[in-house]
Amino acid sequence: MRRFVKAHSTLKSGSRKYHKSFTAHTGFVFSSVG
């Protein structure tokens, strides 16, 4: 169970990092189009 929690927290931080880069990328695309 503890291993699952650790994996979940790792996934959470990883998705946060991905989300940040994803938002930056979409913002760049929108600014390029607009």
Contacts in CASP RR format, 6 or more apart in sequence:
PFRMAT RR
TARGET T0000
AUTHOR 0000-0000-0000
METHOD contacts of the structure
MODEL  1
MRRFVKAHSTLKSGSRKYHKSFTAHTGFVFSSVG
END
